């Protein structure tokens, strides 16, 4: 245990990794560009700065995957959860925090830990001598991004993701399976619309409220991928020649092509999640739910992930990472946070915590023990490291967990949560 571990990045994933390792007696050197330099999104000198929101999503352990993820992390000793408990503010069923108090608690913890040495320095190459956790987040500096690219291949510098729908919430009375012109395995789910339905949908889409992009994101994001609402603004029929193109899709109910048809593509092998093909969007989440539910087959859709468009450096993790978040080429170098392909504050912190657990065991020469995929932590790690030619970042949701074959959704989620927490406790026993 004499090795000193490098942790690059003092965001949520980095501080989780540093604190876990320090707690286990490992000497950590934590690097961050603060306070000498700042990214365009950051203003505070403190660590674990929350930029976009003060909400850490739902606190419901048994009915919401984000709430379950937080409970898993609490059991594993997460510093994010400790800080959130100390700084929480009233927010109904969500966990929200006072941002300043949250960051201050973590910063003080880092700076007063004798096992953590903080270095304000920009890292431009991946430290491959010894063990390293790279957790530099969506605004990784250009020199380091270039160095990561040498190992990881192509890096993605924006996240333009379409919404993902729970398969069992799709109204199959208003949809049908099949590929265009019958070519393929027939795995797509097609959601047809009549002319009246399409025009009502189009009108709602044009009036829907969009999320606000930060100045440094605007040019980069929109040049990379056009949001469906921007495409639609070019004319009423634009979508019917794009993502809602009906040609080659015979509706078995009519034997004809519909006026417009949305295609849904499998997001996972089990077919529990479906992606709205071509529907990258910058609409606010509530607006996505309202407008996209106007498509008849999605009238009762459960959105497992909403579409996002924002600056987000991430790697093609399924091709370059092992199941423990380490590089295949450099097994002593781990990647955590949004850089690894997880989406969201708590998800990023969770990946940092899990990467540190795996790293610490590898450092000690202990046998590899992976957390169960029945946990949200394990399911996220599996999702971002499993081959997927259409890989996009993923947040916590019940769709990534192995299915419990029960029709009642609330009961299914409750049982999944109980199964998850039991698995976390078993994992804790094994690693300790």
Buried (B, 14 or more C-beta within 10 A) or exposed (E): EEEEBBBBBBBBBBBBBBBBBBBBEBBBBBBBBBEEEBBEBBEBBBBBBBBEEBBBBBBBBBBBBBBBBBBBBBBBBBBBBBBBEBBBEEBEEBBBBBBBBBBBBBBEBBEEBEBBBBEBEEBEEBBBEEBBBBBBBBBBBEEBBEBBEEBBEEBBBBBBBBBBBBBEBBBEEBBBEBBBEEEEEEEBBBBBBEEEBBBEBBEBBEEBEBBEBEEEBEEEBBEBBBBBBBBBEEEEEBBBEBBBBBEEBBBEEEEEBBBBBBBBBBBBEEEBBBBBBBBBBBBBBEBBBBBBBBBBBBEEBBBBBBBBBBBBBBBBBBBBBBBBBBBEEBEBBBBBBBBBBBBBBBBBBBBBBBBBBBBBBBBEEEEEEBBBBBBBBBBBBBBBBBEBEEBBBBBBBBBBBBBBEEEEBEEBBBBBBEBBBEBBEBBBEEBE
